């Protein structure tokens, strides 16, 4: 049973959460400043915004709400605190990312050659995967999209980080394909987007083993997750 599984202390989990958030904001800021493609959910929002002539931030928020609601159904239990935490994450975390975007832009990252910017994007996207691994293991609260992949991984996919990431990211991929077919245009999809899709699950899987290995998956007993990796 999950309630008999070992856990880290709350102090360790809070440190892991803060470290994960920092790495995530840093990686997102570096990827965005490098301007060689957006993460898939962002790219989907940009393409929807172009189709409906609405700011992409509206769709970014809508995706977050959608995932937060979906997570309630996936765990098959109403958890208002979980929902509020995830929505708050969506609302406030973007400010942290913006700080790093401005920092990297001031350093002239966006003025480098495409090759150099692509290398920075690889670093940034890899950092995002590492951060997801860290704060998913801390499991205090996280972005609803990351919570979705965490639920899929341990409740339905026998602990496979790779399968969970592919399944979670299939929705924005479908949105991008449909909107690009309707408009005949494709926005915010480039090297970093493709790299993110094919490597994020792999990075999460191996970060679980190699980055802070003493930090284990601290499951919520109510989620009834299957502990297998």
N, CA and C atoms as a LAMMPS dump frame, in Angstrom:
ITEM: TIMESTEP
0
ITEM: NUMBER OF ATOMS
687
ITEM: BOX BOUNDS ff ff ff
-5.0000000000000000e+02 5.0000000000000000e+02
-5.0000000000000000e+02 5.0000000000000000e+02
-5.0000000000000000e+02 5.0000000000000000e+02
ITEM: ATOMS id mol type element x y z
1 1 1 N 0.856 -1.194 0
2 1 2 C 0 0 0
3 1 3 C 0.89 1.241 0
4 2 1 N 0.374 2.334 -0.606
5 2 2 C 1.156 3.554 -0.732
6 2 3 C 1.487 4.19 0.609
7 3 1 N 0.578 3.999 1.626
8 3 2 C 0.823 4.663 2.899
9 3 3 C 1.964 3.996 3.67
10 4 1 N 2.463 2.844 3.207
11 4 2 C 3.59 2.179 3.841
12 4 3 C 4.906 2.466 3.126
13 5 1 N 4.847 3.214 2.051
14 5 2 C 6.06 3.508 1.292
15 5 3 C 6.913 4.537 2.024
16 6 1 N 8.246 4.426 1.912
17 6 2 C 9.127 5.427 2.536
18 6 3 C 8.959 6.785 1.879
19 7 1 N 9.196 7.828 2.644
20 7 2 C 9.09 9.19 2.123
21 7 3 C 10.275 10.01 2.609
22 8 1 N 10.525 11.111 1.918
23 8 2 C 11.512 12.075 2.397
24 8 3 C 10.855 12.989 3.419
25 9 1 N 11.671 13.648 4.229
26 9 2 C 11.135 14.605 5.19
27 9 3 C 10.53 15.792 4.447
28 10 1 N 9.615 16.484 5.107
29 10 2 C 8.986 17.643 4.478
30 10 3 C 10.019 18.721 4.178
31 11 1 N 11.038 18.859 5.019
32 11 2 C 12.097 19.84 4.767
33 11 3 C 12.803 19.538 3.449
34 12 1 N 13.149 18.279 3.239
35 12 2 C 13.814 17.876 1.996
36 12 3 C 12.896 18.112 0.807
37 13 1 N 11.627 17.799 0.962
38 13 2 C 10.672 17.96 -0.138
39 13 3 C 10.489 19.432 -0.511
40 14 1 N 10.455 20.305 0.491
41 14 2 C 10.31 21.74 0.218
42 14 3 C 11.549 22.267 -0.51
43 15 1 N 12.731 21.842 -0.057
44 15 2 C 13.966 22.247 -0.743
45 15 3 C 13.943 21.763 -2.188
46 16 1 N 13.502 20.522 -2.396
47 16 2 C 13.425 19.957 -3.746
48 16 3 C 12.433 20.731 -4.605
49 17 1 N 11.301 21.096 -4.015
50 17 2 C 10.302 21.879 -4.748
51 17 3 C 10.89 23.206 -5.202
52 18 1 N 11.525 23.927 -4.28
53 18 2 C 12.093 25.237 -4.613
54 18 3 C 13.205 25.112 -5.646
55 19 1 N 14.034 24.083 -5.507
56 19 2 C 15.103 23.858 -6.476
57 19 3 C 14.52 23.531 -7.844
58 20 1 N 13.491 22.688 -7.866
59 20 2 C 12.852 22.335 -9.13
60 20 3 C 12.23 23.536 -9.815
61 21 1 N 11.568 24.383 -9.036
62 21 2 C 10.956 25.59 -9.602
63 21 3 C 12.018 26.516 -10.177
64 22 1 N 13.134 26.657 -9.454
65 22 2 C 14.22 27.518 -9.925
66 22 3 C 14.8 26.993 -11.238
67 23 1 N 15.093 25.7 -11.289
68 23 2 C 15.664 25.109 -12.503
69 23 3 C 14.684 25.216 -13.664
70 24 1 N 13.397 25.02 -13.381
71 24 2 C 12.38 25.101 -14.429
72 24 3 C 12.297 26.504 -15.006
73 25 1 N 12.248 27.506 -14.129
74 25 2 C 12.174 28.89 -14.597
75 25 3 C 13.429 29.268 -15.379
76 26 1 N 14.584 28.815 -14.893
77 26 2 C 15.847 29.089 -15.572
78 26 3 C 15.866 28.438 -16.958
79 27 1 N 15.458 27.175 -17.037
80 27 2 C 15.438 26.465 -18.313
81 27 3 C 14.448 27.047 -19.294
82 28 1 N 13.25 27.391 -18.804
83 28 2 C 12.254 28.018 -19.673
84 28 3 C 12.743 29.363 -20.18
85 29 1 N 13.331 30.151 -19.286
86 29 2 C 13.838 31.455 -19.686
87 29 3 C 14.913 31.349 -20.746
88 30 1 N 15.822 30.38 -20.589
89 30 2 C 16.894 30.179 -21.557
90 30 3 C 16.343 29.721 -22.903
91 31 1 N 15.372 28.81 -22.867
92 31 2 C 14.779 28.307 -24.11
93 31 3 C 14.038 29.41 -24.86
94 32 1 N 13.246 30.196 -24.14
95 32 2 C 12.474 31.265 -24.774
96 32 3 C 13.399 32.349 -25.317
97 33 1 N 14.412 32.73 -24.535
98 33 2 C 15.352 33.764 -24.982
99 33 3 C 16.154 33.303 -26.19
100 34 1 N 16.402 31.995 -26.299
101 34 2 C 17.153 31.454 -27.436
102 34 3 C 16.348 31.518 -28.727
103 35 1 N 15.022 31.517 -28.612
104 35 2 C 14.123 31.715 -29.756
105 35 3 C 14.355 30.693 -30.875
106 36 1 N 14.438 29.426 -30.487
107 36 2 C 14.506 28.366 -31.501
108 36 3 C 13.367 27.376 -31.301
109 37 1 N 12.204 27.904 -30.947
110 37 2 C 11.021 27.082 -30.763
111 37 3 C 10.533 27.121 -29.325
112 38 1 N 9.223 26.916 -29.152
113 38 2 C 8.623 26.937 -27.823
114 38 3 C 8.291 25.521 -27.367
115 39 1 N 8.065 25.369 -26.067
116 39 2 C 7.555 24.103 -25.555
117 39 3 C 6.195 23.824 -26.196
118 40 1 N 5.796 22.56 -26.228
119 40 2 C 4.628 22.168 -27.022
120 40 3 C 3.333 22.838 -26.577
121 41 1 N 3.104 22.935 -25.27
122 41 2 C 1.871 23.578 -24.817
123 41 3 C 1.849 25.053 -25.207
124 42 1 N 2.995 25.711 -25.12
125 42 2 C 3.084 27.113 -25.534
126 42 3 C 2.862 27.253 -27.028
127 43 1 N 3.474 26.359 -27.806
128 43 2 C 3.307 26.395 -29.261
129 43 3 C 1.851 26.18 -29.655
130 44 1 N 1.174 25.267 -28.968
131 44 2 C -0.243 25.028 -29.248
132 44 3 C -1.069 26.275 -28.954
133 45 1 N -0.746 26.959 -27.849
134 45 2 C -1.462 28.183 -27.489
135 45 3 C -1.232 29.283 -28.515
136 46 1 N -0.006 29.393 -29.001
137 46 2 C 0.314 30.405 -30.013
138 46 3 C -0.47 30.149 -31.298
139 47 1 N -0.54 28.896 -31.72
140 47 2 C -1.262 28.566 -32.948
141 47 3 C -2.764 28.756 -32.795
142 48 1 N -3.315 28.435 -31.636
143 48 2 C -4.731 28.696 -31.384
144 48 3 C -5.001 30.195 -31.349
145 49 1 N -4.1 30.943 -30.737
146 49 2 C -4.255 32.394 -30.698
147 49 3 C -4.283 32.999 -32.079
148 50 1 N -3.452 32.474 -32.964
149 50 2 C -3.442 32.956 -34.344
150 50 3 C -4.74 32.607 -35.064
151 51 1 N -5.267 31.426 -34.803
152 51 2 C -6.502 30.988 -35.457
153 51 3 C -7.703 31.82 -35.007
154 52 1 N -7.811 32.068 -33.695
155 52 2 C -8.988 32.745 -33.151
156 52 3 C -8.745 34.224 -32.841
157 53 1 N -7.551 34.724 -33.149
158 53 2 C -7.213 36.135 -32.929
159 53 3 C -7.386 36.532 -31.464
160 54 1 N -6.928 35.646 -30.599
161 54 2 C -6.976 35.869 -29.155
162 54 3 C -5.556 35.701 -28.611
163 55 1 N -5.216 36.465 -27.598
164 55 2 C -3.87 36.381 -27.023
165 55 3 C -3.547 34.951 -26.61
166 56 1 N -2.35 34.505 -26.933
167 56 2 C -1.957 33.126 -26.627
168 56 3 C -1.946 32.855 -25.126
169 57 1 N -1.736 33.898 -24.315
170 57 2 C -1.731 33.709 -22.866
171 57 3 C -3.082 33.213 -22.355
172 58 1 N -4.156 33.582 -23.054
173 58 2 C -5.493 33.097 -22.682
174 58 3 C -5.552 31.582 -22.817
175 59 1 N -4.993 31.068 -23.899
176 59 2 C -5.012 29.628 -24.126
177 59 3 C -4.026 28.901 -23.215
178 60 1 N -2.908 29.546 -22.893
179 60 2 C -1.97 28.944 -21.942
180 60 3 C -2.659 28.737 -20.597
181 61 1 N -3.404 29.753 -20.154
182 61 2 C -4.155 29.635 -18.905
183 61 3 C -5.255 28.586 -19.04
184 62 1 N -5.943 28.577 -20.192
185 62 2 C -7.023 27.614 -20.419
186 62 3 C -6.502 26.18 -20.392
187 63 1 N -5.333 25.958 -20.979
188 63 2 C -4.73 24.621 -20.938
189 63 3 C -4.452 24.203 -19.496
190 64 1 N -3.957 25.153 -18.7
191 64 2 C -3.678 24.85 -17.303
192 64 3 C -4.935 24.461 -16.547
193 65 1 N -6.02 25.21 -16.768
194 65 2 C -7.294 24.897 -16.121
195 65 3 C -7.802 23.535 -16.589
196 66 1 N -7.694 23.282 -17.902
197 66 2 C -8.128 21.997 -18.464
198 66 3 C -7.405 20.84 -17.786
199 67 1 N -6.081 20.954 -17.661
200 67 2 C -5.314 19.883 -17.028
201 67 3 C -5.635 19.743 -15.544
202 68 1 N -5.849 20.872 -14.871
203 68 2 C -6.183 20.822 -13.449
204 68 3 C -7.506 20.094 -13.225
205 69 1 N -8.479 20.34 -14.105
206 69 2 C -9.769 19.641 -14.026
207 69 3 C -9.59 18.168 -14.38
208 70 1 N -8.834 17.906 -15.455
209 70 2 C -8.585 16.525 -15.876
210 70 3 C -7.95 15.711 -14.753
211 71 1 N -7.041 16.327 -14.016
212 71 2 C -6.361 15.608 -12.936
213 71 3 C -7.331 15.142 -11.857
214 72 1 N -8.375 15.926 -11.62
215 72 2 C -9.385 15.526 -10.641
216 72 3 C -10.068 14.229 -11.071
217 73 1 N -10.321 14.105 -12.37
218 73 2 C -10.957 12.893 -12.89
219 73 3 C -9.979 11.718 -12.905
220 74 1 N -8.718 11.994 -13.227
221 74 2 C -7.738 10.914 -13.317
222 74 3 C -7.485 10.253 -11.966
223 75 1 N -7.467 11.046 -10.898
224 75 2 C -7.265 10.458 -9.564
225 75 3 C -8.582 9.978 -8.971
226 76 1 N -9.689 10.306 -9.66
227 76 2 C -11.028 9.839 -9.273
228 76 3 C -11.399 10.245 -7.847
229 77 1 N -10.974 11.47 -7.504
230 77 2 C -11.313 11.99 -6.189
231 77 3 C -11.239 13.505 -6.222
232 78 1 N -12.283 14.173 -5.731
233 78 2 C -12.294 15.631 -5.706
234 78 3 C -11.304 16.138 -4.665
235 79 1 N -10.383 16.99 -5.116
236 79 2 C -9.365 17.551 -4.227
237 79 3 C -9.25 19.037 -4.545
238 80 1 N -10.004 19.837 -3.818
239 80 2 C -10.07 21.273 -4.08
240 80 3 C -8.72 21.943 -3.843
241 81 1 N -8.004 21.515 -2.795
242 81 2 C -6.696 22.105 -2.493
243 81 3 C -5.739 21.879 -3.651
244 82 1 N -5.729 20.678 -4.189
245 82 2 C -4.866 20.359 -5.328
246 82 3 C -5.204 21.251 -6.518
247 83 1 N -6.491 21.433 -6.77
248 83 2 C -6.934 22.254 -7.898
249 83 3 C -6.474 23.698 -7.728
250 84 1 N -6.676 24.268 -6.541
251 84 2 C -6.305 25.662 -6.284
252 84 3 C -4.79 25.844 -6.401
253 85 1 N -4.017 24.897 -5.866
254 85 2 C -2.553 24.984 -5.946
255 85 3 C -2.084 24.996 -7.396
256 86 1 N -2.7 24.163 -8.221
257 86 2 C -2.27 24.069 -9.615
258 86 3 C -2.635 25.321 -10.401
259 87 1 N -3.808 25.879 -10.134
260 87 2 C -4.196 27.12 -10.814
261 87 3 C -3.287 28.267 -10.374
262 88 1 N -2.974 28.317 -9.081
263 88 2 C -2.072 29.356 -8.577
264 88 3 C -0.7 29.238 -9.235
265 89 1 N -0.251 28.022 -9.442
266 89 2 C 1.033 27.8 -10.116
267 89 3 C 1.001 28.402 -11.509
268 90 1 N -0.075 28.133 -12.253
269 90 2 C -0.203 28.654 -13.618
270 90 3 C -0.16 30.175 -13.622
271 91 1 N -0.845 30.79 -12.66
272 91 2 C -0.971 32.248 -12.631
273 91 3 C 0.357 32.925 -12.289
274 92 1 N 1.062 32.404 -11.292
275 92 2 C 2.214 33.118 -10.742
276 92 3 C 3.567 32.681 -11.292
277 93 1 N 3.684 31.461 -11.772
278 93 2 C 4.999 30.973 -12.167
279 93 3 C 5.552 31.707 -13.38
280 94 1 N 4.657 32.197 -14.239
281 94 2 C 5.113 32.898 -15.441
282 94 3 C 5.966 34.118 -15.092
283 95 1 N 5.713 34.727 -13.926
284 95 2 C 6.497 35.891 -13.528
285 95 3 C 7.955 35.499 -13.273
286 96 1 N 8.172 34.327 -12.684
287 96 2 C 9.528 33.854 -12.451
288 96 3 C 10.269 33.602 -13.747
289 97 1 N 9.562 33.036 -14.712
290 97 2 C 10.173 32.786 -16.018
291 97 3 C 10.586 34.097 -16.669
292 98 1 N 9.726 35.113 -16.554
293 98 2 C 9.994 36.393 -17.197
294 98 3 C 11.284 37.025 -16.681
295 99 1 N 11.587 36.841 -15.41
296 99 2 C 12.827 37.383 -14.841
297 99 3 C 14.041 36.817 -15.568
298 100 1 N 14.023 35.518 -15.807
299 100 2 C 15.162 34.882 -16.476
300 100 3 C 15.196 35.202 -17.968
301 101 1 N 14.028 35.36 -18.576
302 101 2 C 13.997 35.771 -19.984
303 101 3 C 14.709 37.11 -20.148
304 102 1 N 14.362 38.061 -19.292
305 102 2 C 14.982 39.385 -19.362
306 102 3 C 16.482 39.305 -19.093
307 103 1 N 16.881 38.445 -18.168
308 103 2 C 18.302 38.303 -17.854
309 103 3 C 19.074 37.764 -19.055
310 104 1 N 18.545 36.711 -19.682
311 104 2 C 19.24 36.11 -20.824
312 104 3 C 19.209 37.032 -22.046
313 105 1 N 18.123 37.765 -22.215
314 105 2 C 18.064 38.722 -23.326
315 105 3 C 19.094 39.824 -23.134
316 106 1 N 19.285 40.267 -21.894
317 106 2 C 20.28 41.308 -21.621
318 106 3 C 21.699 40.806 -21.87
319 107 1 N 21.882 39.487 -21.799
320 107 2 C 23.191 38.883 -22.073
321 107 3 C 23.414 38.635 -23.561
322 108 1 N 22.39 38.938 -24.367
323 108 2 C 22.525 38.823 -25.813
324 108 3 C 22.365 37.419 -26.366
325 109 1 N 21.679 36.545 -25.62
326 109 2 C 21.485 35.166 -26.089
327 109 3 C 20.763 35.141 -27.433
328 110 1 N 19.744 35.972 -27.574
329 110 2 C 18.943 35.968 -28.791
330 110 3 C 19.663 36.496 -30.017
331 111 1 N 20.834 37.093 -29.833
332 111 2 C 21.587 37.654 -30.958
333 111 3 C 22.653 36.695 -31.492
334 112 1 N 22.759 35.533 -30.866
335 112 2 C 23.762 34.568 -31.296
336 112 3 C 23.3 33.841 -32.563
337 113 1 N 24.198 33.066 -33.156
338 113 2 C 23.851 32.299 -34.355
339 113 3 C 22.816 31.234 -34.02
340 114 1 N 22.152 30.717 -35.051
341 114 2 C 21.13 29.693 -34.835
342 114 3 C 21.727 28.469 -34.145
343 115 1 N 22.942 28.093 -34.525
344 115 2 C 23.581 26.93 -33.918
345 115 3 C 23.808 27.138 -32.428
346 116 1 N 24.329 28.297 -32.068
347 116 2 C 24.583 28.591 -30.656
348 116 3 C 23.275 28.643 -29.882
349 117 1 N 22.263 29.298 -30.463
350 117 2 C 20.963 29.379 -29.79
351 117 3 C 20.331 27.994 -29.643
352 118 1 N 20.546 27.134 -30.637
353 118 2 C 20.02 25.767 -30.556
354 118 3 C 20.679 24.996 -29.42
355 119 1 N 21.978 25.206 -29.24
356 119 2 C 22.688 24.556 -28.138
357 119 3 C 22.158 25.042 -26.788
358 120 1 N 21.902 26.348 -26.696
359 120 2 C 21.31 26.881 -25.47
360 120 3 C 19.919 26.287 -25.239
361 121 1 N 19.167 26.091 -26.328
362 121 2 C 17.837 25.5 -26.212
363 121 3 C 17.912 24.074 -25.686
364 122 1 N 18.903 23.303 -26.172
365 122 2 C 19.084 21.936 -25.686
366 122 3 C 19.332 21.941 -24.178
367 123 1 N 20.198 22.861 -23.745
368 123 2 C 20.479 22.981 -22.31
369 123 3 C 19.211 23.357 -21.549
370 124 1 N 18.473 24.35 -22.073
371 124 2 C 17.263 24.817 -21.406
372 124 3 C 16.198 23.746 -21.308
373 125 1 N 15.949 23.035 -22.404
374 125 2 C 14.93 21.99 -22.417
375 125 3 C 15.332 20.837 -21.497
376 126 1 N 16.612 20.502 -21.486
377 126 2 C 17.093 19.45 -20.59
378 126 3 C 16.895 19.856 -19.136
379 127 1 N 17.131 21.131 -18.84
380 127 2 C 16.905 21.631 -17.481
381 127 3 C 15.439 21.522 -17.093
382 128 1 N 14.545 21.761 -18.044
383 128 2 C 13.115 21.635 -17.764
384 128 3 C 12.785 20.201 -17.371
385 129 1 N 13.31 19.229 -18.124
386 129 2 C 13.063 17.828 -17.797
387 129 3 C 13.596 17.45 -16.425
388 130 1 N 14.794 17.944 -16.101
389 130 2 C 15.377 17.676 -14.785
390 130 3 C 14.509 18.274 -13.685
391 131 1 N 14.038 19.494 -13.902
392 131 2 C 13.217 20.161 -12.888
393 131 3 C 11.91 19.416 -12.656
394 132 1 N 11.32 18.909 -13.736
395 132 2 C 10.077 18.143 -13.612
396 132 3 C 10.314 16.902 -12.752
397 133 1 N 11.424 16.22 -13.004
398 133 2 C 11.771 15.047 -12.196
399 133 3 C 11.878 15.411 -10.716
400 134 1 N 12.533 16.528 -10.422
401 134 2 C 12.775 16.911 -9.032
402 134 3 C 11.475 17.263 -8.321
403 135 1 N 10.648 18.137 -8.919
404 135 2 C 9.46 18.522 -8.149
405 135 3 C 8.323 17.524 -8.264
406 136 1 N 8.367 16.611 -9.26
407 136 2 C 7.412 15.505 -9.239
408 136 3 C 7.727 14.56 -8.084
409 137 1 N 9.003 14.335 -7.814
410 137 2 C 9.373 13.481 -6.681
411 137 3 C 9.053 14.155 -5.351
412 138 1 N 9.254 15.469 -5.282
413 138 2 C 8.886 16.192 -4.062
414 138 3 C 7.381 16.109 -3.835
415 139 1 N 6.62 16.271 -4.907
416 139 2 C 5.167 16.078 -4.914
417 139 3 C 4.442 16.879 -3.831
418 140 1 N 4.736 18.173 -3.806
419 140 2 C 3.97 19.074 -2.94
420 140 3 C 2.911 19.776 -3.779
421 141 1 N 3.349 20.467 -4.81
422 141 2 C 2.449 20.943 -5.859
423 141 3 C 3.284 21.189 -7.098
424 142 1 N 2.615 21.261 -8.252
425 142 2 C 3.338 21.407 -9.515
426 142 3 C 2.387 21.952 -10.566
427 143 1 N 2.94 22.27 -11.735
428 143 2 C 2.107 22.71 -12.847
429 143 3 C 1.133 21.591 -13.196
430 144 1 N -0.139 21.916 -13.475
431 144 2 C -1.122 20.865 -13.777
432 144 3 C -0.72 19.951 -14.921
433 145 1 N -0.011 20.47 -15.928
434 145 2 C 0.446 19.607 -17.022
435 145 3 C 1.405 18.536 -16.509
436 146 1 N 2.303 18.933 -15.611
437 146 2 C 3.257 17.981 -15.048
438 146 3 C 2.573 17.007 -14.097
439 147 1 N 1.547 17.476 -13.406
440 147 2 C 0.784 16.58 -12.542
441 147 3 C 0.054 15.534 -13.384
442 148 1 N -0.455 15.956 -14.549
443 148 2 C -1.121 15.01 -15.446
444 148 3 C -0.174 13.893 -15.857
445 149 1 N 1.029 14.261 -16.289
446 149 2 C 1.991 13.236 -16.716
447 149 3 C 2.403 12.346 -15.547
448 150 1 N 2.471 12.921 -14.343
449 150 2 C 2.818 12.135 -13.162
450 150 3 C 1.728 11.123 -12.834
451 151 1 N 0.473 11.558 -12.931
452 151 2 C -0.656 10.656 -12.678
453 151 3 C -0.699 9.552 -13.728
454 152 1 N -0.556 9.941 -14.994
455 152 2 C -0.559 8.947 -16.066
456 152 3 C 0.552 7.924 -15.857
457 153 1 N 1.715 8.412 -15.473
458 153 2 C 2.887 7.537 -15.313
459 153 3 C 2.653 6.462 -14.265
460 154 1 N 2.191 6.851 -13.093
461 154 2 C 2.141 5.904 -11.983
462 154 3 C 0.774 5.255 -11.763
463 155 1 N -0.267 5.826 -12.316
464 155 2 C -1.595 5.236 -12.131
465 155 3 C -1.988 4.332 -13.298
466 156 1 N -1.464 4.662 -14.503
467 156 2 C -1.92 3.932 -15.687
468 156 3 C -0.8 3.307 -16.522
469 157 1 N 0.441 3.761 -16.386
470 157 2 C 1.508 3.338 -17.3
471 157 3 C 2.672 2.647 -16.589
472 158 1 N 2.407 2.08 -15.431
473 158 2 C 3.4 1.267 -14.719
474 158 3 C 4.736 1.979 -14.499
475 159 1 N 4.686 3.283 -14.281
476 159 2 C 5.894 4.026 -13.934
477 159 3 C 6.741 4.478 -15.098
478 160 1 N 6.243 4.357 -16.332
479 160 2 C 7.032 4.747 -17.505
480 160 3 C 6.968 6.255 -17.733
481 161 1 N 8.074 6.938 -17.462
482 161 2 C 8.126 8.387 -17.681
483 161 3 C 8.036 8.717 -19.162
484 162 1 N 8.638 7.881 -20.002
485 162 2 C 8.657 8.148 -21.44
486 162 3 C 7.252 8.053 -22.025
487 163 1 N 6.528 6.978 -21.698
488 163 2 C 5.162 6.822 -22.202
489 163 3 C 4.259 7.936 -21.681
490 164 1 N 4.437 8.301 -20.415
491 164 2 C 3.6 9.345 -19.818
492 164 3 C 3.804 10.684 -20.508
493 165 1 N 5.05 11.025 -20.812
494 165 2 C 5.325 12.298 -21.476
495 165 3 C 4.764 12.311 -22.89
496 166 1 N 4.945 11.222 -23.621
497 166 2 C 4.396 11.161 -24.975
498 166 3 C 2.874 11.291 -24.957
499 167 1 N 2.221 10.594 -24.031
500 167 2 C 0.76 10.649 -23.955
501 167 3 C 0.288 12.038 -23.55
502 168 1 N 0.943 12.632 -22.563
503 168 2 C 0.562 13.966 -22.098
504 168 3 C 0.753 15.01 -23.196
505 169 1 N 1.829 14.874 -23.974
506 169 2 C 2.139 15.864 -25.01
507 169 3 C 1.4 15.619 -26.319
508 170 1 N 0.673 14.506 -26.404
509 170 2 C -0.055 14.221 -27.645
510 170 3 C -1.158 15.238 -27.899
511 171 1 N -1.764 15.764 -26.823
512 171 2 C -2.857 16.728 -26.998
513 171 3 C -2.381 18.017 -27.663
514 172 1 N -1.325 18.693 -27.158
515 172 2 C -0.873 19.903 -27.858
516 172 3 C -0.378 19.618 -29.27
517 173 1 N 0.186 18.43 -29.508
518 173 2 C 0.611 18.078 -30.866
519 173 3 C -0.593 18.031 -31.796
520 174 1 N -1.682 17.418 -31.334
521 174 2 C -2.91 17.343 -32.14
522 174 3 C -3.459 18.739 -32.408
523 175 1 N -3.448 19.589 -31.375
524 175 2 C -3.925 20.969 -31.539
525 175 3 C -3.099 21.702 -32.589
526 176 1 N -1.788 21.552 -32.525
527 176 2 C -0.898 22.221 -33.486
528 176 3 C -1.167 21.733 -34.903
529 177 1 N -1.326 20.428 -35.071
530 177 2 C -1.583 19.865 -36.401
531 177 3 C -2.894 20.389 -36.969
532 178 1 N -3.952 20.374 -36.158
533 178 2 C -5.269 20.82 -36.633
534 178 3 C -5.25 22.299 -36.997
535 179 1 N -4.694 23.134 -36.123
536 179 2 C -4.684 24.574 -36.404
537 179 3 C -3.812 24.904 -37.61
538 180 1 N -2.704 24.191 -37.771
539 180 2 C -1.841 24.457 -38.93
540 180 3 C -2.517 24.042 -40.229
541 181 1 N -3.324 22.975 -40.175
542 181 2 C -4.075 22.556 -41.361
543 181 3 C -5.168 23.569 -41.698
544 182 1 N -5.788 24.146 -40.67
545 182 2 C -6.859 25.122 -40.886
546 182 3 C -6.322 26.453 -41.398
547 183 1 N -5.178 26.865 -40.889
548 183 2 C -4.638 28.186 -41.245
549 183 3 C -3.589 28.132 -42.346
550 184 1 N -3.018 26.963 -42.551
551 184 2 C -1.928 26.856 -43.52
552 184 3 C -0.633 27.455 -43.006
553 185 1 N -0.568 27.73 -41.699
554 185 2 C 0.619 28.335 -41.1
555 185 3 C 0.994 27.592 -39.824
556 186 1 N 2.265 27.663 -39.472
557 186 2 C 2.769 26.994 -38.28
558 186 3 C 3.618 27.98 -37.487
559 187 1 N 3.267 28.163 -36.219
560 187 2 C 3.954 29.145 -35.383
561 187 3 C 4.625 28.469 -34.18
562 188 1 N 5.746 29.049 -33.757
563 188 2 C 6.426 28.697 -32.498
564 188 3 C 6.924 27.257 -32.45
565 189 1 N 7.018 26.607 -33.601
566 189 2 C 7.55 25.243 -33.665
567 189 3 C 8.893 25.285 -34.378
568 190 1 N 9.913 24.82 -33.691
569 190 2 C 11.255 24.829 -34.272
570 190 3 C 12.074 23.736 -33.596
571 191 1 N 13.36 23.864 -33.646
572 191 2 C 14.266 22.834 -33.146
573 191 3 C 13.95 22.435 -31.705
574 192 1 N 13.819 23.424 -30.818
575 192 2 C 13.619 23.132 -29.397
576 192 3 C 12.31 22.396 -29.151
577 193 1 N 11.283 22.715 -29.934
578 193 2 C 9.979 22.064 -29.785
579 193 3 C 10.085 20.576 -30.076
580 194 1 N 10.732 20.247 -31.178
581 194 2 C 10.887 18.845 -31.578
582 194 3 C 11.774 18.098 -30.583
583 195 1 N 12.86 18.74 -30.179
584 195 2 C 13.771 18.13 -29.204
585 195 3 C 13.035 17.849 -27.894
586 196 1 N 12.225 18.801 -27.458
587 196 2 C 11.458 18.655 -26.223
588 196 3 C 10.535 17.444 -26.3
589 197 1 N 9.829 17.289 -27.421
590 197 2 C 8.859 16.206 -27.562
591 197 3 C 9.533 14.838 -27.456
592 198 1 N 10.662 14.683 -28.107
593 198 2 C 11.293 13.371 -28.187
594 198 3 C 12.213 13.038 -27.012
595 199 1 N 12.603 14.033 -26.233
596 199 2 C 13.581 13.757 -25.172
597 199 3 C 13.087 14.002 -23.755
598 200 1 N 11.974 14.705 -23.577
599 200 2 C 11.59 15.098 -22.226
600 200 3 C 11.353 13.894 -21.316
601 201 1 N 10.66 12.879 -21.821
602 201 2 C 10.42 11.689 -21.016
603 201 3 C 11.702 10.967 -20.654
604 202 1 N 12.648 10.936 -21.595
605 202 2 C 13.941 10.292 -21.346
606 202 3 C 14.705 11.039 -20.257
607 203 1 N 14.697 12.372 -20.35
608 203 2 C 15.394 13.187 -19.345
609 203 3 C 14.784 12.968 -17.965
610 204 1 N 13.454 12.968 -17.878
611 204 2 C 12.786 12.747 -16.592
612 204 3 C 13.16 11.379 -16.023
613 205 1 N 13.13 10.361 -16.872
614 205 2 C 13.44 8.994 -16.431
615 205 3 C 14.827 8.901 -15.805
616 206 1 N 15.829 9.44 -16.496
617 206 2 C 17.199 9.295 -16.003
618 206 3 C 17.547 10.311 -14.924
619 207 1 N 16.861 11.453 -14.917
620 207 2 C 17.059 12.403 -13.82
621 207 3 C 16.567 11.799 -12.508
622 208 1 N 15.498 11.001 -12.574
623 208 2 C 15.017 10.302 -11.377
624 208 3 C 16.12 9.452 -10.752
625 209 1 N 16.982 8.89 -11.594
626 209 2 C 18.03 7.982 -11.112
627 209 3 C 19.331 8.703 -10.765
628 210 1 N 19.659 9.73 -11.533
629 210 2 C 20.995 10.326 -11.441
630 210 3 C 21.026 11.681 -10.738
631 211 1 N 19.928 12.402 -10.723
632 211 2 C 19.886 13.723 -10.085
633 211 3 C 19.221 13.582 -8.719
634 212 1 N 19.997 13.764 -7.682
635 212 2 C 19.52 13.65 -6.307
636 212 3 C 18.837 12.286 -6.1
637 213 1 N 19.565 11.194 -6.227
638 213 2 C 18.96 9.863 -6.143
639 213 3 C 18.303 9.54 -4.804
640 214 1 N 18.712 10.218 -3.739
641 214 2 C 18.082 9.97 -2.435
642 214 3 C 16.697 10.601 -2.338
643 215 1 N 16.367 11.473 -3.28
644 215 2 C 15.024 12.058 -3.328
645 215 3 C 14.114 11.062 -4.035
646 216 1 N 13.211 10.451 -3.29
647 216 2 C 12.342 9.425 -3.855
648 216 3 C 11.003 10.033 -4.265
649 217 1 N 10.179 9.235 -4.917
650 217 2 C 8.83 9.681 -5.26
651 217 3 C 7.97 9.637 -4.003
652 218 1 N 7.551 10.815 -3.559
653 218 2 C 6.728 10.931 -2.359
654 218 3 C 5.262 10.956 -2.769
655 219 1 N 4.655 9.785 -2.782
656 219 2 C 3.296 9.669 -3.29
657 219 3 C 2.259 10.107 -2.271
658 220 1 N 1.169 10.658 -2.786
659 220 2 C -0.004 10.931 -1.969
660 220 3 C -0.786 9.627 -1.848
661 221 1 N -0.991 9.109 -0.64
662 221 2 C -1.684 7.827 -0.489
663 221 3 C -3.052 7.792 -1.166
664 222 1 N -3.729 8.937 -1.225
665 222 2 C -5.062 8.978 -1.829
666 222 3 C -5.034 8.748 -3.332
667 223 1 N -3.863 8.942 -3.966
668 223 2 C -3.783 8.795 -5.42
669 223 3 C -3.726 7.335 -5.861
670 224 1 N -3.354 6.436 -4.942
671 224 2 C -3.293 5.005 -5.251
672 224 3 C -2.395 4.729 -6.451
673 225 1 N -1.2 5.3 -6.434
674 225 2 C -0.253 5.108 -7.534
675 225 3 C 0.416 3.741 -7.437
676 226 1 N 0.82 3.239 -8.613
677 226 2 C 1.575 1.995 -8.695
678 226 3 C 3.062 2.339 -8.689
679 227 1 N 3.787 1.808 -7.754
680 227 2 C 5.194 2.163 -7.586
681 227 3 C 6.051 1.171 -8.35
682 228 1 N 6.369 1.57 -9.58
683 228 2 C 7.201 0.74 -10.442
684 228 3 C 7.891 1.662 -11.416
685 229 1 N 9.169 1.503 -11.656
686 229 2 C 9.902 2.369 -12.577
687 229 3 C 10.855 1.56 -13.418
